[in-house]
């Protein structure tokens, strides 16, 4: 702070930052994300996509295994494969959240 005016002197980097924000109006939107990057699809759309994929994979597995090994066992395998997609999704989600927290981003 300056003794005469009681105001803080602006630093060279502060001025550069404000000029960059004025030149790029999308910069404040990116700053809201911890990594500064926007996701390709929203969380809601990702859940819809994973739901569709798990249902399709479960149905395809039941259709393939049903006549060969029996319908009850085919249904169990189909449900298992459908749930495994959700397991992979949640393991990846928790891992990357933990990794972001660990890096302090």
PLY file of the C-alpha trace (Angstrom):
ply
format ascii 1.0
element vertex 105
property float x
property float y
property float z
element edge 104
property int vertex1
property int vertex2
end_header
0.00 0.00 0.00
1.09 3.48 -0.68
1.53 5.63 2.43
0.15 8.77 0.82
-3.08 7.48 -0.70
-3.79 4.38 1.37
-4.50 2.45 -1.83
-2.82 -0.69 -2.98
-0.44 -0.36 -5.89
-1.38 -2.54 -8.82
1.14 -5.17 -9.68
2.27 -5.81 -13.24
0.81 -9.35 -13.18
-2.56 -8.05 -11.93
-2.76 -5.68 -14.90
-1.86 -8.49 -17.31
-4.50 -10.74 -15.82
-7.23 -8.13 -16.17
-6.24 -7.42 -19.77
-6.35 -11.13 -20.58
-9.81 -11.46 -19.04
-11.02 -8.50 -21.10
-9.59 -10.03 -24.28
-11.07 -13.47 -23.60
-14.60 -13.28 -22.15
-14.81 -17.10 -21.81
-11.96 -17.16 -19.28
-14.15 -16.69 -16.16
-16.26 -19.70 -17.22
-13.21 -21.94 -17.35
-11.97 -20.68 -14.01
-15.01 -22.18 -12.24
-13.71 -25.71 -12.90
-10.90 -26.94 -10.63
-8.74 -27.90 -13.60
-9.78 -24.96 -15.75
-11.29 -27.31 -18.34
-14.91 -27.87 -19.21
-16.20 -31.45 -19.38
-17.18 -32.73 -22.80
-20.60 -33.89 -21.64
-22.61 -33.02 -18.56
-22.95 -35.36 -15.59
-26.65 -35.86 -16.32
-25.97 -36.84 -19.93
-23.21 -39.20 -18.78
-25.62 -40.97 -16.43
-28.17 -41.34 -19.24
-25.49 -42.71 -21.59
-24.21 -45.20 -19.02
-27.76 -46.31 -18.24
-28.44 -46.97 -21.92
-25.13 -48.81 -22.38
-25.67 -51.00 -19.34
-29.23 -51.91 -20.40
-28.11 -52.70 -23.96
-25.16 -54.79 -22.76
-27.36 -56.67 -20.28
-29.97 -57.37 -22.97
-27.37 -58.47 -25.50
-25.74 -60.78 -22.94
-29.10 -62.33 -22.02
-29.92 -62.79 -25.71
-26.54 -64.46 -26.37
-26.26 -66.66 -23.27
-29.93 -67.48 -22.74
-30.34 -70.24 -25.32
-26.84 -71.64 -24.76
-26.65 -72.05 -20.97
-30.22 -71.49 -19.80
-32.34 -68.41 -19.39
-31.92 -68.01 -15.62
-28.16 -68.15 -15.83
-28.22 -65.89 -18.91
-30.27 -63.30 -17.00
-27.83 -63.44 -14.08
-24.85 -62.92 -16.39
-26.66 -60.08 -18.15
-27.37 -58.32 -14.85
-23.78 -58.89 -13.76
-22.38 -57.27 -16.90
-24.84 -54.38 -16.65
-23.80 -53.70 -13.04
-20.11 -53.99 -13.93
-20.44 -50.94 -16.21
-21.73 -48.93 -13.26
-18.90 -50.25 -11.11
-16.26 -49.10 -13.58
-17.96 -45.70 -13.85
-18.07 -45.11 -10.09
-14.53 -46.40 -9.52
-13.23 -43.99 -12.18
-15.35 -41.13 -10.78
-14.09 -41.61 -7.22
-10.50 -42.10 -8.36
-10.41 -38.86 -10.36
-12.14 -36.91 -7.58
-9.55 -38.24 -5.13
-6.74 -37.41 -7.55
-8.00 -33.83 -8.01
-8.27 -33.38 -4.25
-4.77 -34.80 -3.79
-3.28 -32.38 -6.33
-5.02 -29.45 -4.71
-6.71 -28.34 -7.91
0 1
1 2
2 3
3 4
4 5
5 6
6 7
7 8
8 9
9 10
10 11
11 12
12 13
13 14
14 15
15 16
16 17
17 18
18 19
19 20
20 21
21 22
22 23
23 24
24 25
25 26
26 27
27 28
28 29
29 30
30 31
31 32
32 33
33 34
34 35
35 36
36 37
37 38
38 39
39 40
40 41
41 42
42 43
43 44
44 45
45 46
46 47
47 48
48 49
49 50
50 51
51 52
52 53
53 54
54 55
55 56
56 57
57 58
58 59
59 60
60 61
61 62
62 63
63 64
64 65
65 66
66 67
67 68
68 69
69 70
70 71
71 72
72 73
73 74
74 75
75 76
76 77
77 78
78 79
79 80
80 81
81 82
82 83
83 84
84 85
85 86
86 87
87 88
88 89
89 90
90 91
91 92
92 93
93 94
94 95
95 96
96 97
97 98
98 99
99 100
100 101
101 102
102 103
103 104
